[in-house]
């Protein structure tokens, strides 16, 4: 079945014509109550496809047709199981319409009861916060996200580009070649993140600006800082944390930080702080798409081998892994080049933003 693409206005008209108008007719017709009960039963069976994850719910009070909202993946296999439920319930598929975005999808179904021709049932399955969407975003392989943090020079960028896979780059603003790096990363088709140096308990002295807890208490001061470091004319996917052992314990500071980012259209956050950190959970509460790094690549070759094997185990068992590596770590780059070449057929290398939002 071919995908039907809509503009926003066309989609609204199509939804109204295909679903709302006929659903009103069949709900008012004789036997409409029984028909609605049958639709709700089918909805319960569809929700049952995700028994353990508690990520599907039936919503009916806002609409006149059945809505199933899903927070999990909608794969080709899941779609087959949904169809199996439809067909076993004595329904015939009349039409399927879908619109797939980067992280969500809307699937619309019109079905007819075999025992009562022209008596239709209508279903809308809205898949939210998903990475596996039939048909165009389906992934059958475990995903690996490589995040190169604290990139400061164009020379380093060129070296990392030789990996030949999607890479998410965290650039430390106002340091090195940061202004040129912003544009080149976009030109190369990679993913640009801003690395934010946050205040730590150890009081590190650095040659780049650190956002302190006191800075974050002043929204105007924080706003001016972001005006300076976040480019207005270049798309920034998200921000990552750097240090921040003190900052990450202050929820008020974190909320101010994420509020400023959301105002600038940035909705992705990568928490690299190990141990006691409120960044990940606070970002989620504020509707940011938040990730934690699983693996930090450093050390000797034997240590990197151990780290990489651990990363592969996490990817196999959990479906995804984020590998964090410093931009000036050339030994890690050499090692990753060997591993990426070996694993390309087994794993899918993706941008961090393309990993599932759990």
C-alpha positions, 0 to 999 in steps of 0.5 A, spaced: 500 500 500 502 506 497 504 512 503 499 518 502 502 524 504 498 530 506 499 537 508 497 539 514 490 542 511 489 536 507 490 531 513 485 535 517 480 535 511 481 527 510 480 526 517 474 529 517 471 526 511 474 519 512 472 518 519 468 523 523 462 524 518 461 516 517 462 515 524 456 519 526 452 516 521 453 509 524 453 511 531 446 514 530 444 508 526 440 502 529 444 497 533 450 503 533 451 502 541 452 494 539 457 496 534 460 501 538 461 496 544 464 491 538 469 497 536 471 497 544 472 490 544 477 490 538 480 496 541 482 492 548 485 486 544 489 491 540 492 494 547 493 487 549 499 487 544 503 491 549 501 487 555 508 488 559 510 495 557 503 499 559 504 503 553 497 503 549 491 506 552 484 507 549 481 514 548 474 515 546 471 520 550 474 526 546 472 523 539 466 519 536 471 514 533 476 509 536 483 512 538 489 507 541 495 511 543 501 507 543 508 509 546 512 503 543 514 501 536 509 499 531 513 495 526 511 491 520 510 485 525 505 489 530 501 491 524 500 484 522 498 482 529 493 488 529 490 486 522 489 479 525 485 482 530 481 486 525 480 480 521 478 475 527 473 480 529 469 479 522 472 486 520 474 487 512 479 492 511 477 498 507 482 503 507 489 504 511 492 511 511 498 513 515 502 519 516 509 518 519 514 523 522 521 522 525 519 520 532 511 519 531 506 516 526 498 516 525 495 510 522 487 511 520 483 505 519 476 504 516 473 497 516 467 494 515 463 488 518 462 482 514 455 480 517 453 487 516 455 491 510 456 498 510 456 498 517 463 501 518 468 501 524 473 507 524 480 506 528 486 511 529 492 509 532 497 514 534 504 512 535 508 517 540 515 517 542 517 511 537 523 510 533 520 503 529 514 505 525 512 501 519 513 502 514 519 507 513 522 508 519 523 500 521 529 498 524 531 490 525 538 491 527 540 494 534 542 501 534 549 504 536 549 512 537 556 515 537 557 521 541 563 525 540 564 530 545 568 537 546 570 537 539 574 544 538 577 544 531 576 542 524 582 538 524 579 533 529 572 533 525 575 531 519 578 525 522 572 523 525 568 524 519 573 518 516 568 513 521 563 513 515 557 513 519 552 518 522 556 521 528 553 526 533 558 532 535 558 536 541 561 542 540 564 546 546 562 553 544 567 559 544 573 555 544 577 553 538 574 553 531 567 552 534 564 558 530 566 554 523 565 547 526 557 549 527 557 550 520 561 544 517 558 539 521 551 541 518 554 541 511 557 534 512 550 532 514 551 530 521 548 532 528 550 538 531 549 538 539 552 544 544 556 541 550 555 545 556 560 546 561 556 546 568 559 547 575 562 542 578 564 540 586 571 540 584 571 547 582 575 546 576 579 551 572 578 551 565 579 556 559 572 556 557 566 559 560 562 554 565 555 555 567 555 556 575 549 555 579 548 562 581 548 564 573 542 559 573 538 563 578 538 569 574 534 568 568 536 574 564 543 572 565 542 565 563 538 568 557 544 572 555 549 567 555 545 562 550 544 568 546 552 568 545 553 561 545 547 558 541 547 560 533 541 563 531 542 561 524 544 554 524 540 548 526 542 545 533 539 538 535 540 538 542 545 539 548 550 535 552 552 536 559 560 536 561 562 536 568 556 538 572 557 534 579 554 540 583 549 543 577 546 537 576 544 536 584 540 543 583 533 542 580 531 549 580 538 551 576 536 545 571 529 547 570 531 554 568 536 551 564 531 547 560 526 552 560 531 557 556 533 551 551 526 550 550 525 557 548 530 556 543 527 550 540 532 545 543 528 539 546 534 534 546 538 533 552 544 528 553 546 527 560 553 525 561 554 526 568 555 519 572 552 518 579 548 523 582 545 527 577 538 530 576 539 532 569 536 526 566 529 526 570 528 533 570 529 534 563 523 528 562 519 532 566 520 538 562 518 534 556 525 534 553 527 528 550 533 526 555 538 520 554 544 518 558 550 515 555 551 508 557 559 507 555 565 512 555 570 510 550 577 511 553 584 508 556 588 502 553 587 498 547 585 492 552 580 497 556 577 499 550 576 492 547 572 491 554 568 497 553 566 496 546 564 489 548 560 491 554 557 496 549 555 491 544 552 487 549 548 493 551 545 494 544 544 486 543 540 486 550 536 493 550 536 495 542 540 501 543 547 504 546 550 511 546 558 511 546 561 517 548 568 519 546 572 525 547 574 529 541 581 529 542 582 522 543 585 519 537 587 512 540 579 511 541 578 514 533 583 508 531 580 503 535 572 505 533 574 505 525 576 498 526 570 496 530 565 500 525 567 497 519 566 490 522 560 491 525 556 495 520 552 489 517 550 487 524 548 494 528 545 500 525 549 506 527 544 512 528 544 519 530 543 520 538 536 523 536 534 517 532 534 513 538 528 511 542 525 516 547 524 511 553 
